[in-house]
Amino acid sequence: MTPNHHRLLLASVAVCLTLGVSVAQARPGQKRAQQPPKASAKTFKTEAEHVALVKAGKLPGYFNKSDLSKPPVLSAPSALLMEFDTGEVLYESAADTRRFPASTTKILTALLFVENTQPEDIVTCKNLSITKIEPSTLSIKPGERFRAEQLLYGFILRSANDGGVVIAEHVAGSVPAFAQKMNARAAELGARHSHFVNPHGLHNPGHYTTARDLALIARAALQNPRFADAVGTPKRTISRSINFKDLVVASKAKKSFYDVVLGADGVKTGFTNAARHCFVGSVTRNGRRLLAVILNAPRNAVGDTVPLIEWGFARYDATTVAVSGQRAAWVPTKLGAEARVAGVAAQTVHITQDRLHPSPLETTVTPTTNTAPIQAGQEVGALLVKRGGILVARVPLQAAHAVPRSVVRSTGRSPWLWIGLGTSGLAILIVRQRQLERARRARRRRRRPTAAEPL
């Protein structure tokens, strides 16, 4: 073989080896050859630089895990973190500033819907202009029918603006009439700095709320089992009467929140150009729930929600002082066959403790209407919980069982009984005195000397 042949053979082998390596690198399941190191991620010279990037929406919010005394750094100007059981606010920033809520409005709409319907109620779209509603929508057609529960899922998870109109007209007859119900219900919940004009949150200058008000509304909604179920699972398949292709609905926060945050169970996203990015998020861990509200974030409301909630769980512990359905205290009864009755907690309550500054807890029982007869389940008192001398929770107590009225205890308190006993006693005393007097006279007669008989 000539030298040229040798050179050609070696070149061919080299080419084959190169191709073999390339194929091996591209084969699925095979470890890729080590690549040249990429340029390192940007490092921040100062914390101020990092904060500036967060505020500009270029980085998600964060908190310093090594120094929990520092509050989280968020991009949104308005935020609030609430302990769900007690409603205690753990963090707030511009929480009373008016903001446009966008689709977080749908929390209140859904609450009114579940409060005014049954799951199997049939809801029919009667609005002939329903197809003109701005997306996102369920593509509802005039005449389409839903079971109330199916419409609830589609409305809240798809964030369907057309579904909001259908709900409003079903509950109140019209959107303006429904808006009146929204404002009245919000005021009942203490959300007195809000004003709603539509059921979906599409922009209107007169449609606004605050982070604090929205937290109060969301807290009330999550206490409704139907609402909690609707937002607790971020993806569902619904049934409907016309559009059989559009059946799968999913939350816009499924991938960014539900799928990545341990215990995530709600609630609602929102966005318009005026409102910017909004989110109400709920997370439950070991029976304890935190609720966060983010309004007017420049880019990523979920990116603010996650560190805010994680900071809350890291900074604050919780002590369970009452468990729903279990005895929390003994309550004394009045006029009952039993002197006390077991007071069962009407709700589970966790009391927050600041890990950096813990305070002693004390509980007292205040009886309410506890005069027998008492029915099972009747409210008989309240468990008052103080932390550091400040009242932080009131837990209603219900009678564990019925307590009938005691004849002895009830009649023993009657003034007529004592008058009767006094009168009877006086009569007995008079009779006895007369008996004693007769006995004394008889004894005196027996003691008198008898005259001697004549001789």
Protein Blocks (a to p, Z undefined) as FASTA:
>chain_A
ZZklmmmmmmmmmmmmmmmmmmmmmpghiacddddddddddddfbfklmmmmmmnopacc
dddfklmkbccddfbfbdcdddfknopafbdchklbccdekjmlmmmmmmmmmmmccfkl
ccddfbfklmmpccddehiaehiacdfklmmmmmmmnopaklmmmmmmmmnopaklmmmm
mmmmmmmnopakbccfbfnopacfklccdfklmmmmmmmmmmpmklmmmmmpmbdcdddf
klmmlmbccdfklmmmmmmmghiabjbdcddfklmpaddddddeehiacddddehiaklm
mlmmmmmmmmmmmmpccddfbdehiafbdcddehiabfbdcdddfbdcdddddfklccdd
ddddddfdfbdcddehiafbdcdddeehiafbdcddddfbdcdddfklmmmmpmklmmmm
mmmmmmmmmmmmmmmmmmmmmmmmmmpccddddZZ
